[in-house]
Amino acid sequence: MSISYEMNLGKTYNESLPTLGNVIADVIQFFGAERIYGVGGDFAANLIAAIAPKVAICPSSNEMHAGFSACAKAEVDGIGFCLSTYMVGSLPCASAAALAVTEGLPVVFISGAPAEAEVDSLAIHHTLHPNTAWKTEYDNALNAFAALGVKVERLQGQRADGHPNVAGERFYQLVAHAYKTKQPVFIEIPRDQVFQKTQPIQLPKLVGEICGCEHVLTGSELVVDAIIEKLASAQFPVLYLGDRLKHNKTLQRLLMAFANKFNIPYATSWFAKGIFDEFDSLCLGAYNGVFTQSSGRDYIENKVDYVIDVASSILPQDSNIAFATGTHKIELLTNKTLLKGGTLLEQDLIEIFQLLLQRHEKVFDFFAPELECKTVNFEHEVDFNNLASTLNHIQSQTHTALVYLPEVGNSYFASYSLKVKQSSLGRGWLTNPWYGAMGTALPYARVVAQRIQDNAKDERAVVIIGDGGFHFQLNELIHFLKDKTDVTIIYMRNNVFHLGKSGDDAIYHCNDERFDVHQVIQGYQGHSTTINTTGDFISRFEETLKRSGISLIEVLAKPIEEKQCHEIRLLNLYIKAKNGQADALEQWQALTV
């Protein structure tokens, strides 16, 4: 004889029990997500029905792009959610999960799953099941995400008569884990459990409370004593800010308060580019050794006598420290204090800078280095070699904050010379610097355009993309039309996968001369044009800022060395020198002596 909840725990308690679907929706709302991204499917149908009344579910063109959009949501808002169906839907999200692991993004991948009663010896149509197998595997998706280093779990239903399940509490704990550790989680939810009752949970009043009692490190006072002593004897200190700051608005505000109060300049690592306003008088730009194009490079390498390194990676990162070329002066400087941040939500660093603001007194005589104004020749052709300087000219002349989204490749490297404004999103440059996955620019831009629309600010999402990356993801364009959002796309067309090209085989040719991008954009009710000169580019770009919807500027780029950006030419020279080419070695040594 089975015991009901009411018989076991009382009528009042039984009537207070929520469904698992309600708890899931409440938890998503608690963490501030007003949108999740996904693709529907039979095993996800109950989840969609439960979540949609409370949280907008934005359809994506495919599951991988849904995952990428969730990654962008985590970048911008601190957490992202992706919804898919069982196996055939969740496995394509693995690329996005790899990206989230690599970039340290709290993304919650939610997948519908077979009902608990369906997990038996039958092969369900979504399982990976060779017809010669002796048994059916139901955990392939769980195992695949776990192999990436993702925390995984399939929620469970009632296990004892008269006792409701704890699936709602487990869902909250998994989401909280993602939020606190800045890592993705993967959750399968059996479809028969969505409308089953689960034990009620009491959510904290504020998200910040979920780890309020977990900071146990001590010694901040002693660290602050040491920093104050070093600052007292320094003349030209600098804050060097790393990418662990990306999702910590509290620490960002403290650092800017500290810099402004004591007139201390700051630079970011390459991976932290876009977090702060590079037009601020204290900002020295993104620094990366010999590859640095900002006006702050000379100041950093020739004047700075003390560095406070804040929230950069615990481990040395090759491209973040000038590709191990030995030219990263901050990395080589001995007079510095490393504050890497090892606690949840960087509570240790927050405590240190709260104390520094209270105790430090010395104000420094810093004057911003004179800006190097690169003259824009309006008659020159536009290509990767002058794209950044042209866009910097535009940004200096317009009040519209440009939020850049470069795709991995030549566009990505050229974008490091961009000078970016702060935006209402807290990011002026958003990309995938660790190459955890390719094809992210348009799914990222979708999220950015939605957020800009929400904020109703004078800002514009600007995608910089080659034709290889564009063809890989142009099906996302439909969502700008559906969302009624605005985007400017700089389409750098050279008809080849140029970055990393090491032959002339067909595999490197990603486009065809006959392809007419303008007909594609017209189909999405957008505007497009092809330009040649810098002057034409500037006028056409400025026109896009006055238009709604999709605007595309086609730039006929040339895949030749003299048209490459500074960063790529320098990196290629370094690689040739490392490979023992005599003339390259001589040039490299001349540059770095």
Residue, then its C-alpha position, 0 to 999 in steps of 0.5 A: m500500500s502506497i502512502s500519499y504525501e498528505m497521509n505522511l506529512g499532512k494536508t497543509y504541507n501537501e498543498s504547499l508543494p510546488t511542481l518541479g517546473n515552477v521551482i525551475a522557473d523561479v530559480i532561473q528568475f532568481f538568478g536574474a535571467e529574463r531570457i533563455y536560449g534554446v531549441g524545442g523538442d519532444f523531451a523538452a516540451n514539458l519544460i517549455a510549458a513550465i518555464a515559458p509563462k515566467v521566462a522568455i524562451c528565445p528560439s535559436s537556429n540550432e542548439m550550438h548557437a543556443g549554447f553560444s548565446a547562453c555563453a554571451k548572456a553569461e558574459v554580459d549578465g553573469i549567468g546564462f541558460c540554454l534549453s534543449t531536448y535529449m541527446v540529439g539536442s544536448l550533444p550539439c551544445a558540447s562546443a558551447a560547453a567547451l567554450a564555457v569551461t575555457e572562458g570560465l562562464p556560468v552557463v546552465f545547460i538544461s536538457g529534457a530527458p526520458a521519463e524515469a519509467e522509460v529508462d529501461s531496456l528499450a532503445i529510445h529514438h534519441t539514444l545513441h544505440p548501435n543496432t548490435a549493442w547488448k544494452t541501451e546507453y542512456d547516459n551518453a550526453l551526461n558522460a560527454f559533458a562530464a568528459l569536458g570537465v562539466k558538473v553533470e546530474r540527472l534530476q530524480g523523482q520520488r524515491a520513497d512513498g509519501h516523501p516528495n522528491v528533492a529535485g527542485e533543491r538539487f536544481y537550485q544547488l547546481v545553478a548556484h554552483a555554476y554561479k559561484t564557480k564561474q563554470p558550466v553545469f549540465i542538467e537532465i530533467p526527466r519529462d515525467q518529473v516537470f509537473q510532479k511535486t517537489q519539496p519547497i525551497q526558500l530562496p535567499k533574498l539576494v543572489g550575493e547571499i549564496c556565498g556570503c559565509e564561504h570566505v574563510l581566508t584571513g590576512s588581508e590586513l597584512v597584505v594591505d600593509a605590504i602594498i601600502e609600503k610599496l606604494a609609499s616608495a613608488q613614483f609610477p605605480v600601475l594597476y594591471l587588471g586581468d580577466r577574472l574581473k569580467h563577472n565581478k561588478t563589485l570589484q570593478r567598481l572598487l578598482m576604479a574608485f581606488a584608481n581615481k582616488f589616488n590617480i593611479p593608471y591602469a592597463t588590462s590584459w588582452f583577455a580583459k579588454g573591453i571591461f573598462d573605458e579605454f577613453d578614460s584618462l587613467c586607462l593605458g589600454a590593453y597591454n601585451g608586450v611587443f604586440t601592444q599598439s596603445s599609447g600606454r605601452d611606452y609608459i608601462e615599459n619605460k616608467v612604471d616602477y611598481v605593479i599591482d597585478v589584479a585578477s589575472s590568471i593563476l596559470p601563465q597563459d601563452s597569448n595573454i603574456a605576449f605569446a611567450t615571446g619574453t617581451h611582456k615587461i609587466e610579467l618580467l618586473t620584479n617589484k609587483t604584488l600579485l593579487k590573483g584572487g582564489t576565493l568564490l567571487e573574488q571576496d579576498l580581493i574585494e576585502i583588500f581594496q576596501l581596506l586600501l581605500q580606507r587606509h592608503e593616502k598617497v596621491f600620485d602625479f600621473f599625467a596621461p601619455e600623449l595620444e598617438c593620433k594615427t592619421v586616417n587617409f580617406e583615399h586609402e583602401v580599407d583592409f585589416n591593416n587599417l581597419a582598427s584605426t578607421l574605427n577608432h576615428i569613427q568612435s572618437q567622432t560619435h557619441t554612440a558607444l560601439v560594442y565590438l564582437p570580432e569573430v576568431g581569425n584575422s578579425y579577432f587579432a585586428s580588434y586588439s588595436l581598437k580603442v573601446k568605450q564603456s557601454s551600459l553592458g559593462r563590456g565594450w569588446l566581447t569575443n572568444p579569446w581562448y578559441g574554446a569554440m568558433g562561430t560565436a560572433l553572431p550568437y553573441a551579437r544577438v544577445v548584445a543587441q537585445r540587451i542594448q534594446d532593453n537598456a535603450k542606450d545610444e549604443r550599437a553592436v558591431v560584428i567584425i567577421g570574415d566570410g568564413g565565419f559569416h557563412f558558418q553562422l549567418n542563419e542567426l541573422i533571422h533572429f535580428l529580424k524577429d527580435k527587431t534589434d540593430v546590428t552593424i556587420i563589417y564583412m571582411r571578404n577575402n574568400v579564404f580561411h586566411l588565418g592558419k592557411s598553409g596551402d592552396d587546397a580547396i579546404y581553405h576556400c570558404n567562399d565563391e566569387r559568385f556569392d552575392v551577400h547583398q541579396v542575402i541581407q535584403g532577404y532579412q530586410g537589411h541594408s548592405t553596401t560594398i566600399n573601397t576607400t576609408g572615406d567611403f567606409i566612414s560615411r557608410f558606417e555612420e549611416t548604419l548608426k542611424r538605421s534600424g535592423i541589419s546593416l552590412i558593409e562588405v570590405l573586399a580584403k586582400p589575403i596578402e601580408e602587407k594588408q594584415c594587421h600589425e598583430i598578425r604580421l608580428l606573430n607570423l614573424y615571431i613564428k618564422a623566427k622560432n622556426g629558424q628562418a634567418d631573415a625573420l630572426e634578424q628582424w625579430q631581434a631588431l624589434t625586441v632588443 
